Amino acid sequence: MSVIISWIIGFFLIVGGLLSLLGTFGVLRLPDVYTRNHAASKSATLGIMSILVGTFFYFYLKHGHFNSRLILAIIFIFVTAPVAGHLIARAAYNTGVKLWDKSVQDDLKNKEEYEKQNG
C-alpha cells in the first residue's frame, strides 16, 4: 500500500512540475500578451494545484496529518488565478494592446460594434 501511495504522490508532483514548465515555455514562446496570459494562468493554476494536492496526500497518507491550510490554498488558487488572468487580459484589451497579426477572431470587437449599432 505504501508503494501505491508513493506513486500517487509522485504522479501529482511530476504532473504539477510539468504543467508549470509547460506554462513557462508558453510564456516565452507565444506571440502576444493574450496567448501568453492564457498559458500562464491555465497551466500555472493546474500545476500549482497538482503540487498542492500531492503535498496534501503526502502529509495525510504518509503522516496522518490533515492539513486544512493546503485545502484552503487549493481553493484560493482555483478561484483567484483564473479571475486574475481574465482581468489582466481584459485590461490589456481595453488599453489597446493589439492581438497577434494572425489572430482570426476578436469576439470583444464584434461585441463592441454590435452595442454601438443597437444602442
Buried (B, 14 or more C-beta within 10 A) or exposed (E): EEEEBBEBBEBBBEBBBEBBEBBBEBBEEBEBBBBBBBBBBBBBBBBBBBBBBBBBBBBBBEEEEEBEEBBEBBEEBBEEBEEBBEEBBEEBBEEEEEBEEEEEEEEEEEEEEEEEEEE
